[in-house]
Amino acid sequence: MIQETLITTVNAQGVSHIAPMGVLIEADQYVILPYKPNLTLNNILETHSAVINYTDDVRVFAGTLTGRRDWPLLVAENVKGFYLANTLAHTELTLTHVQDDAVRPKLFCNAVHSVNHKPFQGFNRAQHAVLEAAILLSRSGNLQWKQITSELETLRRLLEKTAGDREREAWAWLMGSFEQVRLSRAG
Ligand SMILES: Cc1cc2nc3c(=O)[nH]c(=O)nc-3n(C[C@H](O)[C@H](O)[C@H](O)COP(=O)(O)O)c2cc1C
């Protein structure tokens, strides 16, 4: 199963980075699948560590994709790195081996420490809509504008029915970036 998470990493100098990333959970291993080129990939290869953050605050997904990268972090306990201060749970990972690939290498990791900070509150369709819109934005370079607007219309209906303030704020950030995509294509 692939879980949509936020991966926090640091480079050799300790500079932190946050990126939304799918993690494949296979038996007792966690597999991170970054498309090259990728800062998360570089950092994990440098430090052999990463942290998975499980959060329902979709502003962090939308924010990191739209240039809002300054989210409060706390120091990880067992690996070099940080976790998101408002995450529901986090898992600290060490890299065991890499299956290299020209496009999308596989980084196999072991969990060395996991903490539950807050209870999971249940599924929310607006959060799902924001996640899908964020994925659409990250792939917009490969998609026709017509397909993007059609998918956004469907997602907008989910958002309008069930969103809270955080989901509406995240959606607005994403729509700002889609507008930039539209303008860059019109020009
Ligand atoms: C929910 C979600 C899941 C994503 N999963 C991946 C992924 O598995 N691999 C990847 O390379 N990029 C993924 N992306 C896109 C990256 O987060 C985005 O391109 C990021 O800026 C690239 O990573 P970097 O900042 O570490 O270079 C995902 C984006 C979203 C919104």
The ligand as a Gaussian input file, in Angstrom:
#p B3LYP/6-31G(d) Opt

LIG

0 1
 C        0.602000      13.717000      -2.285000
 C        1.865000      13.849000      -3.084000
 C        2.678000      12.734000      -3.285000
 C        3.873000      12.838000      -4.002000
 N        4.647000      11.736000      -4.153000
 C        5.851000      11.837000      -4.786000
 C        6.704000      10.707000      -4.894000
 O        6.384000       9.598000      -4.453000
 N        7.897000      10.897000      -5.519000
 C        8.302000      12.121000      -6.006000
 O        9.399000      12.237000      -6.538000
 N        7.484000      13.196000      -5.931000
 C        6.281000      13.094000      -5.329000
 N        5.470000      14.188000      -5.239000
 C        5.941000      15.472000      -5.787000
 C        6.998000      16.081000      -4.885000
 O        6.513000      16.311000      -3.576000
 C        7.499000      17.425000      -5.416000
 O        7.787000      17.342000      -6.765000
 C        8.738000      17.805000      -4.648000
 O        8.959000      19.183000      -4.709000
 C        9.994000      17.152000      -5.219000
 O       10.786000      16.715000      -4.194000
 P       12.058000      17.553000      -3.668000
 O       11.498000      18.878000      -3.175000
 O       12.588000      16.705000      -2.580000
 O       13.019000      17.744000      -4.807000
 C        4.262000      14.089000      -4.549000
 C        3.444000      15.199000      -4.373000
 C        2.240000      15.087000      -3.658000
 C        1.387000      16.293000      -3.479000

